Structures are given as C-alpha cells and as structure tokens.
C-alpha cells in the first residue's frame, strides 16, 4: 500500500510530450506541479491537448514521454493504487443516454475501483452521503436520461467522489449545460474544494468561470503557455491576447491534421 | 384442461425446462449486448455456429460440440482483431456473419446438400430435445448466470462507460473477453431452442421491451428475463395447440409483447398529456 502523505504534491508533470499515431504532437514538453487543496483550471482551445493531458495523468495513454506522478509516485507503475484516490468526470457527451440504470446504481459504480472492501450497508450509506452533498437525494430512483444536463453532471460528480478521492479531475464538465445550471454546478465545485478538501483539476473553455473558481491556472495549447496564480493570468491583458491568438492557431492545426488523416471528413471553416 | 395435459408429456417437460433456462441466459447476456449497441452480435455468433455445426456434420462429429469450439475461437479471434487493428464493431459483425455462413454453405455443398439435422439447427427443434441435452443446457445456464452474477456490476459499469471503468481500475479487456465467451456459449446453447436464424430475436426483443419501462438496471434485467420466459413458455404451448413451429411461435410471442408494450405506453402517454380522456374518469363525472 502506498503512503499518500500530504508532503507530496498531488500531481507532478515533468517534460511531458505525447504523439498520436507517431505523427500528431498533442502535448509538447509540459511541466507543472499541483499542490494539495489547489483548484487548478486548465484552459486552452479545442485540440490544445487538455483531454490528452488528463488521459496521461489517468494512465489511459501510458506511452507518453516524460514523467507523470500522482501523490509522488509514477502513474504507470502504481496505476490501480493511485487511481483509487482519484475521481474522474469525463466530457458530458461520452455517456449513453438510454442506459436504464437509476441514479443510485450509477453513483455506486464509483466504489468498484476502490481497494477497500465496503460492506453493503457502508456502501449504501456512502452513496446517500454523496447524493446529499450534490443535492440529488430525491432523484435516487430516476433513470439517468430523466435528469437535466446539470443534474446528470452532478450524478457523475457524486460517482467520482463516492470512494472519498483526494483528487477530482473534471474534463469540460459544463459543456452543453445552460448558464443557470452552470452557476449551481460551480457552487458545488467550490464547496467540494473548500469544505471536503478535495484537490480539483477542471478543464473549461469558460474563462470567466475559471477566473472565479480556480486559484491556479494552466494555459496550454500543445505547449504550456502559462502556469501560476489565476489572478496573475487574468490580470494580464497580454496573456489573454496570446490565449485568443493561440486558440485560432490550434483550430487551424486541428483542421490540417483532420484533412491529412481523413480527407473525406474535413469540416468547413 | 389441455395445458395441464401438455405438461404430462416428457418432451414438453424437457422443452419447457430447457426453454426457461435458455430464455434466462439469452435475456441476461442480451441486455449488455443491446446496451453496447451490439444487438447483431448474437446474429453473427449464430451464423458462425452454423459454420461450426456444418463442420461437425461434415466430419461426422457431434455438431453441437464443434459449434461450441468454432464459435468460441471465432468470437475470441474477432475480438482480438477488433482490439489490435481497430475494426468498427458493425464491420466485425459483418465479417463473422458472412464467414460463418460461407463455411456452412461450402461444407453443405461438399456433403451433397441439407441433412435433416442441419435443418433442425437452422429453425430450432426444442420438442426433440433429449434428457441429456436438457441437463447440459441447465448446467451451462446455471454456470453462465453465476459468472454474470459475479461480474454483473463490473459489466454494468463497462457498458455504462468503459473509459470511466478503466480509470476506476477495472480490467476492461479481461472482462470483455469473459463476456464474449459467455455470449458465444449462450448462442450455441440456445440454437436447439429457436435455431440459428431466430436466435437474435430472443436476445434483443425482451431487452428492448424491458428497457422501455425498467427503472434501474436490476429491474430492467428482471423484467427482461420475465418477458423472455413468458415468450418461451407461451410460444411452446401455442406451438403445441396450434401445431406450428415452436421457434416461430416463441419469437412471434415476444414480438407481440413488444408491440403491446409500445401501444400501451403510447396510450398512457396520450392519457397523461390529455390527448385521450381516461374512460373511467369520464364516466364518473356523469
């Protein structure tokens, strides 16, 4: 069993690079450290490599170059133990909407990865506890597709935190959700970070939300453009200008890659 | 009473016991296949099994055993191939389906045409099932259900989202291989009941009916098994009373249950939205 002491940083990325199909460089020499109780906002345009970065941190893409450490240990060598301390919420679109499981069943999936063996009554108690935190107790028998987009995201967060993780990774959790619901969702994120002391990494296109939520920001567009305090990033007009310019470059780069790999399926820009 | 008389016949008892066992495993495996959008995988497996049956008949071996061996090898082979060279799932179904059928056709033509045995495998022959076959079917069904019970939550999570399941530390690849083996055994075991050509109906229909109104995965699975068992029992009884082919009667019964469910659901929806006035409410107001 690993000793996950508070002395270790939560995440350490050192000179991380990743190529898709040995030809498309998605991450180029990324380095940063995330300390305990940080709420780190990852920003960058579509195709900037945000999801690739998460997949490397989660050990889903193990063939990277560089070092990825969670809680002071290399992810590829201790994946199962380390991930039992991580909760992950994917992009909203990857969930099958017609799935007939009810909310209670979906949240309890989160206990499957835990290394501890829970008794049935403890597992039930734990599921009810997180349902209360995310405000879904009255929806426990509803099917996933009977909930609104915002409620579905809360279900996925509850699932990600049911095994008491030390780190939550949220990949564009508010895409496709209306503005009112987004505000409630951000309140929940703040509460989890401040009250439950969970370290959180959140990727988003919503710069306004990241500026209000995160204490640290990493701006990536294949390369790391900025990593540091959120107030330093958002207080610097040049940073924002660079961000929007690099967003346009990323869009063009992605378009060229798509055109090369699949000429039949190039979106018109 | 005609129905009680039916139960006195040994062949009917065997048909009902093996029918209930097969209905249960088909709907249990089918729920995962339907939710993974692999509904036609059962159909593909049954066509591979047809190739395996032909090999057995051609080589003078017991055809069901060659069907088990051939189907398992093909299912694991195509899964491995899909994993390593990233073939889309619908294309792998097409490959399995056509290759299985092609092998069957070639061997049949080499052995001089259809035999009675092959015909019974194509369309099912549940009323001809022996005591030995019944014991094998019940044993395999209990084994398959036990493994599903052990892996149920993991399979459910993988079906919900395999990426999240992988992040949770579940060995998705291993679970998928076990599931494919179970699906292949289920299909070959069920061939005696509804035949190669109709097996996918028994895998798909009870599940899409149950998904329409199941609140929760467990409840959906129970409803699906219930529908499958009712379809098989009613189908066997109808086939005896009306003197029609049992496989067709079983599948048509599950089609009827599916259609009735859709109609009932639409009527209830219309009542709720006020498009149709509920008759008893209307009468009470007068």
Interface residues (C-beta under 8 A of the other chain):
Chain A: X58 X60 X79 X80 X83 X84 X86 X88 X90 X94 X95 X96 X98 X99 X100 X101 X102 X104 X105 X106 X108 X109 X110 X112 X113 X141 X142 X143 X159
Chain B: X35 X153 X154 X156 X157 X159 X160 X161 X163 X164 X165 X166 X167 X168 X169 X170 X210 X211 X214 X215 X216 X217 X218 X219 X220
